[in-house]
Amino acid sequence: MRDDSILGQLATHFLLISLLAVGGANAVLPEMHRQVVEVAGWMTNEQFAQTYAIAQAVPGPNVLVVTLIGWHVAGFAGALVSTLAMCGPTCVLAYVVGGVWYRFREAKWRRAIQGGLVPLTIGLIAASGFLLAEGAARTVPTALYTAVTVAVLLFTRVSPLWMLFGGGALGLLRLI
Amino acid sequence: MVPLMAASTVPSESAPAKTASGEASPAGSGTERPTPSLRELFVGFLSVAVVAFGGVLPIARRAVVERYQWVDSDEFTELVGLAQFLPGPNIVNLSVVIGARFRGVPGAIAAFSGLTLAPAVIVILAGTLFARYSDVPAVSDLLAGLAAGAAGLVISMAGRMGEPIWRRREWRDLGIVAVSFIGIVVLGLPLPWVMLSLAPVSIALAWWAIR
């Protein structure tokens, strides 16, 4: 019985969070933290921070922090329920809106919305990149490595993976 | 170190070898874009997900636009805008919209599963391992270097997406880019506020520009 109620709470929590997540999973991280640490007490502050770092360090969508929180709270079932609650309803919405979007691609209202969202999107991605860079810059060489990565990826066709592996290797050698 | 690595990224495997799956697209003629099969959608998003450290979007852009050429660059930026405006994880929304466009509901499910299944297993394994080795300093050094590269990756993606606007000197759009950036980074405003206040302005400006 107790497990059922925890799964129910996870489902409700992440379903509500997902509907707030305009702009992506990172945008609702403070709200997740409030619920998981302060309200429900499922994790300590340190556990939450570590969980986030792990989810960032492994490959894949950053919504995986939700999977890991669910795993921590209620094992496999928790991971499954949390992930599906976070992704399911919004996927259905994306499916429906995506179809309508494509069908009306010549309509003026659609082109205006589209044209208006493009620069906003670019600004927001630039902003989250900058915030990530700020968080990652533990030393001056670390910040320099970020700048070098930006330049290399903007002006060459080097695969981003090499810049990530390079960063990991330099970090491991304590050079940045 | 760089030139050696550059060679591997030239998109050479895009056009041929499309017949590998039985469900090849009927349109074989000239300039038409290939229609990916369910298997190609699954494998495509899987191959993006398992190498996407620190953010899927830049890797997805390379794969979907440059390697597989399922959508063109402008369309990708539009789809990202749509995926961001909709609630929910952006990249998940993007996979659903792209999968659905080519193969309906099964396509959406194929793209979504490709994107999330393997990474979910990996993150749980990593979480279990990290709990055991959390006190090894090399682990945190590695993560710190990885994070520095990942941040550069995201910034450069914004640069690439903004290139057409910059090249056409569209000051209206550049203004929106600047104001949204300042709102988040300098003023520290919550993202929903920035989106909900700037989106109507930006859309109205776009509507006015179309006339």
Interface residues (C-beta under 8 A of the other chain):
Chain A: S18 L19 L20 A21 V22 G23 G24 A25 A27 Q50 T51 A53 I54 A55 Q56 A57 V58 P59 G60 P61 N62 V63 L64 T67 L68 W71 H72 A79 T83 M86 C87 P89 T90 C91 L93 A94 Y95 V97 G98 G99 W101 Y102 K108 W109 R111 A112 I113 Q114 G115 G116 L117 V118 P119 L120 T121 I122 G123 L124 I125 A126 A127 S128 G129 F130 L131 L132 A133 G135 A136 A137 R138 T142 A143 Y145 T146 A147 V148 T149 V150 V152 L153 L154 T156 R157 V158 S159 P160 L161 W162 M163 L164 F165 G166 G167 G168 A169 L170 G171 L172 R174 I176
Chain B: M1 V2 M5 A6 S8 T9 V10 A49 V50 V51 A52 F53 G54 G55 V56 L57 P58 I59 R62 T77 E78 V80 G81 L82 A83 Q84 F85 L86 P87 G88 P89 N90 I91 V92 N93 V96 V97 A100 R101 V105 A108 F112 L115 T116 A118 P119 A120 I122 V123 I124 A126 G127 F130 S134 A138 D141 L142 L143 A144 G145 L146 A147 A148 G149 A150 A151 G152 L153 V154 I155 S156 M157 A158 G159 R160 M161 G162 I165 R172 D173 L174 G175 I176 V177 A178 V179 S180 F181 G183 I184 V185 P190 L191 P192 V194 M195 L196 L198 A199 V201 S202 I203 A204 L205 A206 W207 A209 I210
